[in-house]
Amino acid sequence: MTAEPPDATTPIPLLLIEDDPEDAYLVEELLAESDISPKITWVRSLAEGRERLADDVRCVLVDLSLPDAEELEALRQVLAMAPDTAVLVLTGLADAHVGMRAVAAGAQDYLVKQEVVDGRLLARAIRYAIERKRADVAQRELVEARLVRQENARLERGLLPVPLLGDVDLVHRTTYLPGRQGLLAGDFLDTVQTPDGSVHVVIGDVCGHGPDEAALGAALRIAWRTLVLAGHTGTGLLRTLDAMLRHERKSEEIFTTLCTATIAPGLDHARMHIAGHPPPVLLRGAEARVVAKAPSGPPLGIFPTADWRTLELALGDEWALLLYTDGLIEATVGGGHEMLDTEGLLGLIEERGEIDLDHLVTTVQELHQDTLADDVAAMLLARKGPP
């Protein structure tokens, strides 16, 4: 976090690393006459400085001729032990060139001891060093934030692709909401329509958070799309994804839950496989229900010889189907410990009489009263009626 600029009335904690008592005394005397209120900790060596360095120190004043390190080696050690703290180098008259090299190596400024005869000059140099370091840290944080955004955008393109849908009388909506970490994790989804008119969908969740899980989720999503386009569906497709997961995951504890569905060309029937994933919600008329009380098999990556049974789902002429990851139902209600759960989700849908994806996610966030702890991916498929 970027430090606040020093306040004129607040003592500025300083660490002075100087083995010469006379030079240390001179620094203290000059600062006592200046317009800042220093809080100086004086040490005679780098080893002692490492022990006395406190988190609130705003600037380290270091002599480059110390008993346990000299010149740029002394600076390198100071920068290593206080990477977010301003460093002001003190040099002798004969070593002014070393001061310039020190600034190039990472110090905020340097002063020649014999030329420092005014406390105001020394105080101004300290303030300048602190402000310059604060600006450097702020710039670094901006660069890191930009890199994170760029990485998230790349992951998002892999996890949340453009659906491959032709001319079909089907409402299709998706949403993705990062959790408290602010980074995309292992949730993924996809939609593909094959030449026979069938609409294939998948939604999945790789356990854990971080770039490795996100990359694995993107790989599974791409593999699923490739297999579907090649004509694979059902248990055979899941077995292939299971084998791929075992080869690609970084540890044997990582597993993936997912739900796949193939909606027939007539849009009135679906075949579904739920691999340890929260069951979708089907809305027909005013009634919302989960499509299955139990999954059709375990998550991917758990049992090497797993099997998944096919769930047949009659849809009818007018319906809405919601697929989602567990971050949606693990939101709490009223800021307490009670989770929304599937029953709460059904209640929200029946209360509104439809599945409005944006309104549903917003309502869940309001009930949670905080940023959701886990990522939420959701997909809505709906048919408004026969043509």
N, C-alpha and C positions, 0 to 999 in steps of 0.2 A: 504494500500500500504506500502511496506517495505521502511523505511527511508534510505536515503543515509548515508554512514559513515561520521563522522565529518571531516571536512577539517582543517588542522593545522592553516590556516590563517583566518578562519571564526569564529567569536565569537559563542560560544556554549551557548544557552539560558538554564539557570538552574533555578529551583525553590527550594529555601532553606526554609524548614519549621522548625524553631527553635525558642523556646520562650526565650532562654537565650541570651541576647545581646553580652556577652563576647564570647560565643561559635560561634555565627554568625560572629562576627568581626574576630575571629581567622580563620574561613573558608575563608572569603573574603581575608584576608592578605596572607594566604598560596597560594591561587589560583592566587593572583596577582604576586607572585614570580615564578609561574609555567610556563610551555611552552604552555599553552592553553590560549585562550582569552575568559574568561567567561563573560557572561551577566547575572548577578545574580539578581533574584527577591527574596527579603527576606520577609517572613511573620512569624507571631508569633503563628498561630493556624491553624488547619485544615479548619475551616470555612473561614478564610481569604485566605488560599491557594486555596480553591475551587473557590473563586471569582477571584483570580489573575492568575490562571492556563491558560496559552495561548497555542494555537495549536502548536507553534513552540518549546515549551520546550522539550529538549532532555533528561533531567535527573532530577528527583526529589530527593533531599537530605532531609531526614526526620528524626528528632529526635523522639524516641519512648516514650518520656515522655513529653506530651503536655497537655495544660490546658483542652482541650476538647476531648482527647482520649489518651489512654496509650497502650504501647506494641503492641501486634498483632492486636488489634482493630484499632489502628492508621494506621498500614500498610494496613489492609483490606480496610479502607476507601480511602487511597491513590491509591491502585490498582483499586478500583472501579471507581474513578474519572479520572484516567489516565491509562487505560488498555494497551495502546500501547507505554507507556513511561517508560524508564529505571528508576528503584528505587534503591537508595543507602541509606541504613539504618545507622544512627549514634547512637551509644549506649555509655553508661558509662562503666567504668571499671568493675563495679559489675554486669553489665547486658550483658556480652559477650555471655552468653548462649542464651539470647533472640535474639541476632543477628543471631546465627545459625538457630534458629527456624524461624526467619523472612525469611532467604534465602529459607528454605524448604517450606515456605508459599507463595513464589512468588517474593521476592525481588531478585535483581541481585547480590547484595553483601552487606557486612556490614563492618563498620569501628568503632573501639573503639576510642573515642575522645582523650583520654589521650595518645594514641599511635601515633596519627597523628601529627607529628612534621615537616614533610617534604612536601612542596608543590608539588614536583614531584610525591610522593606517592599518594597524594590525586588526582592529575590530572590523573595519571595512572588508579586509581580505577574508576574514572568517565568515562574515555574512555572505560575501560573494561566493565563497566555496560552497556554503550550505545551499544557496539558491541554485547554483549551477548543478550541484548533485541532485537537488530536487527535480530540476528540469530534465536531467538525464534519466532519472528513474521514471518520471512521467512519460517521457518519450519511449522508453523501453516497454512500459506497460501498454502504451498505445500500439506499438508494433506487435507485441504478443497478442493483444486482443484482436488485431487485424488478422494475424495468422490463424487464430482460433476460428474466427468467422469464415475465413477461406477454407479451413479444414472442414468445418461444419457444412459449408456449401457443397464441398466435394462428397462428403458422406451422405448428405441429403439426396444428392442426385442418384446415389447408389441405392439408398434405402427407400426412397419415395419416387419411383419412376413415373413417367407419363404412361397412363394405361393404354393398352392396345385394344381399343374398342371401335368397331365399325358402326354401321347404321343399325342401332338396336333400340327398341322402345324400353329403355331402362335408365332410371335415375342412378347416377354414380357420383358419390361424394367421398372424399377422404380428408383426414386431418391428422396432424402430428404436433404434439406439444411436448417440448423437452421438460424434464423434471428439474429438481432443485439444482442439480449439477450444472445445468445450462448447456450441456453437451449432448449431442445425439448419442444414443446408446444402441442396444441391439434390436430394437423394435423394427420390423419391416413389413411391407405389404406390396401387393401387385395385382394387376388385373390383365387378363389376356383373353381375347376372343379368337377362337380357331376357325378355320374355313367352313366347318360344318355348322357354324352359328352358335356353338356352345360358348358360354362365358365362364372362364376359370378364374377363381380368386384365391388369394392366400394372405394370411396375416400371421406373423410369428414374433417371437420374443426370445432372444438369446439371453440366458441368465447372466447377470452382472452388468457393470457399467464401465465405459472406457473405450478408447480407440480400437483395442483388439476385438472387443465384443461387437462394436459397430462394423468393423471390417468383416467379421464373420457373418453378421446379419446381411450385409450387402452381398457377400459371396453366395449365401444360401438363396437369397432372392433371385439373383442372376441365374443360378443353377436351376431353380424352380421354373423360371420363364423359359429357359432353354429346353428343359425336359418337356414342358407342356407344348411348346412349338414343335417338338420332335414327335409328338403324339403319345407321350407317356402320362398316365394319370393313376390315381388310386394308390393301392398298397405298394406297387412296384416303384412308383415315383418316390414315396416316403422312404422306402428301403435305400434307394440311391442317395437321397438327401442325408439319411442317417449315416451311410458309409462316408460321405463327403465330410460331414461334421466331425466324425472321428479322426479323419486325416488332417483336418484344418485347425481344429481347436488347439489351444496352447496347453491345456491340462485336461485330465480325464473327468474332472468335476463339472465341466461346462456342458450344459444340455440346452435344448431349445424346445419350447412349446410352439405349436402352430395349429392353424385350422385351414383346411383347404375345402373348396366347394366347386362343383361343376354344375352350372345351371343349364338345363336343357335348352335347345334352340327355341322351344315354345314358351320358355320363361315360366312354366307352371310346375316345374319339378327340379329338385337338386339332389345330387349325391355328395355326401360330405364325409370328411375324416377329421376328427378332433384329437390331436396328439397331445394330451395333457394340457390343453389350452382352455381358457374360459369359454363356455359354449355361447354361440351367437344368440341374439334375441330376434324372434320373429314377431312382427306385428301384423295382424289381420283384423280388420275392423277396429273395434275398441279394445281388443284383447292382445296383450303382449305376453309372450312366454319364451322360455329358453328352449332351444331345439332339442336338447338332450339332457337328461339328468346325470349322465356319466359320460366321460370321454370314450372314444372308440379305441383308445390305446394309450400307451405311455408317451412321454416326451421323447424326442429324438436324442440319442446319445446315452440312454439309460441301460437298456437291455440289448445285447448284440443280436438276439434272435427275436426281436419284438414283431408283433403283428398288429394290424389295425383293421377293425371291421368297418364296413361301409354303412353309413347312416342314410337312409332314404328319407327325403323331406318333401312332402306335398306342399306346394306354394299356393296354387290357385290362380285366380285372375288378377287380384289386387293384393299387394303385400309390400312389406318393407323388412329388410334384413340388416341387422347391425352386427358387424364383427369388430372386435376390440381387443386390446391387450389389458393385462390385469391392473395397470396403473389407473384405469378409469374406475374400477370398483373398489380399489384399495384406498381411495380418497376417504377422508374422515368426514363426519357430519358435525357441524357446529363447533369445529375446532377442538373436539374432544378425541377420545380414543376409539369410538365406535365407527367402524368402516361402513361405507355406503353399501357394499356387497351387491350381489345380483338382485336381491329383492328390492333394494332401494332404487336400483337402476330401472327395474320394471315399473316401479311406482312413478318415477319421473316421466317415463314414456307414456304410461296410461293417463297420467294427469294432463299431459298436453294433447294426447290423442294422436300424436304423430312422432316420427323420429326426425327432428330438426337437429342436425349434427352440431352446428355452431352453437345453438341455444343449449343443447344438452351439455356440451363441454364447459360452456360458461357457467351453467348452473352448478355443475359438479365443483368447479373452482370456487364459486361463492360459498358453497356448503363447506368446503374444506377450510376456507378462511386463511389460506396461505398458498405459497407455490407448491404444487403437487410434488411429492417426494420422488415419484417414479415417472418415467416417460409414459405418454399416452398416444397410441396409434389407433385409429378407428376408421372403419369403412362402412358406408351406407349404400345398399343396393335396394331399389324400390321400383315396383311396377304399379302404375296408377290405374291400370285396367286394360281389358282386351282392346285391340285396335278396332 
